[in-house]
Amino acid sequence: MKLRKMHIARALALFWAAFWMFFFVAESWAWHTPVPQALPWVGAGFLFILLALLPWRWRVTGGILLVIAGLAIGVAYVIWGAPSLPLAGRVISTVTLSLPPLVAGILFLADRRVS
């Protein structure tokens, strides 16, 4: 059961990071965003990938960072998200940005095997 939990946590974290990295790059490319304006978003994508890979080596530290990132992203998006988005769009965006790392981090922390 613990191995299954770890696989789910890893897959969830990787799919979350890969999805947002793809989204940031594809949106910047589709909208012909100038490179200096796209770099912060692509940098955020790389940060997400780093956060997803960190628990593979340091499970507890990575799990804690994923939980913190999930909470911080959720709060930050609620505060600074696009005000023109309808409520449903803001809720969906907040959930897809913050819930996967939060759940993956909790799953990593729930596994009590020694690293």
Secondary structure as UniProt FT lines:
FT   HELIX           2..30
FT   TURN            31..32
FT   HELIX           35..57
FT   HELIX           59..80
FT   TURN            83..84
FT   HELIX           87..110
//
